[in-house]
Amino acid sequence: MILAKVHTTPKQRDEFRLLVAIRFACLMALAKGHTDPMDCPRVQVRCAELVKHFAYHHPSPAFYRQFIRHTGELGLNFSLRFTEPQQGLYGKVMVWRNDSQAVTNVHPLHTMTTATPVGR
C-alpha cells in the first residue's frame, strides 16, 4: 500500500501520510547510526501517531490486508506490523529493518556442496 500510486479514499491518504512519516523516520534513524529503528525516539513518536489514529479510526481494507495480523513492507528496507488491541483503544506497532545480515537467531541452511575431506 505504501508504494501504491493512487489512494482512492481520504482514509487511505491519511494512512499513507502516517506510513511515509514512519518510513522517513526509519531512514533518518539509520543515518544517525541506530541499528534498530525502534530505538530512535523519532520513530517511536511516528508509531505513536499511527496507534493514536487507529484508536479513533478503523483501518482501510488495504491497510488491514497488508499490516494487521501480517508483516507488510514499508519500502524496500523496513517492515511494519500493527497488532490490534486486546483491551482498550491502543494497539501496538513494530517496525524493523529487512537486513539479511542482521538475522542472528536463524540457523544457517546447509546446502548440498561437495566437501573436501580433511587431511587431503
N, C-alpha and C positions, 0 to 999 in steps of 0.2 A: 504494500500500500504506500509506503513512503516514497517509492520510486514511480508511483502512478502519475501520469501526466494530467489526468482530468479528475477533479474532485467534484462530484455532482451535487453534493448536499452541503449545507453550512456545517453540519456535524463533522463531515469528513475534512472540511477545510480547517476546523478548529483542531482536530486530531493531528492533521498534517503539520500545522504550526507547532504544536507541542512536541511532536516526534522530531521535527527538524531542530528544534531548540535543544533537545536531549542529544541528538547526534552531534551537533556543533559543540556542545559542552564536552562530549566524549573526545572529540578531536583535539580540543584545547587541553583536556586533561593529559592526553598522550604527549602533546607538545611541552607540557610542563613537567613531564617525567613520571607521571603516575602509571604504574603497570596495570592496575585495576581501575577502570573508570569510576566505580562506585566509591573509591577513596577520595575523590575530588568533591569539595563542597558545592561547586557549581553544578555538577551532575546530580547531586542529591537534591538541590533546590529545584532543578528542572523536573526530576522524577516526582517530587512532592507536588508540583503544579499539575502533573498528569493525574496523580492519585486524587487530588482535590477535584479536578474536573470530572472524574468518573464517580466521585462521591455524589455528585448532583446531576449528572447527565449519563444516560445509557450510551454505551459504545455503539458505533455504527456496525452493521453486519460485516463489513470488510475488516474493521479492526478486530472484531470478535473472532473471525476466522483465522486471522494471522497471528494475533498476540495473546489471546486469552486461552488458557489451557494448552498453549503451544509456544514454542520459541520461534519468534519471527526475526527476519533480518532487519537491521537498522542500518542500511547502507551495506557496503562490502565488508567492513571491518568489525561491526558490532552486532550483537543480538540483544533482543529485549523480550521479556516475558512479564505479563501482567497477571497476577494471581488475585482472583476475586475474594472479597472479604467473607469470612465465615460468619462473623458477627459484626455489627456496626456498619459504618459507611465506607471505611477506608480499606482499600486493597493494598497490594504490595507490588512494586516494580523492581525488577532486577535487570541490570544491564551488564554485559561483559564483552570482552574482546574476542573476536574469532581469530585466534592465532594458533596455528598447529604446533608451534614451538613452545607455547605456554602450557600445553597439556602435560601435567606431571603425574596424574593419578591413573593413567591408562597403560596397561601392559603392552609392550611393543609386539606387533604382529610379526611372526616369523614366516618368511616366505620360502618357497622351495628353490634353493640355490645349491649349486654344487659346492661342497665344502672340501677344503684341502685337509687331509689327515695330518694330525700333529706329528712332528718329527720327520717329515719328509721334505 
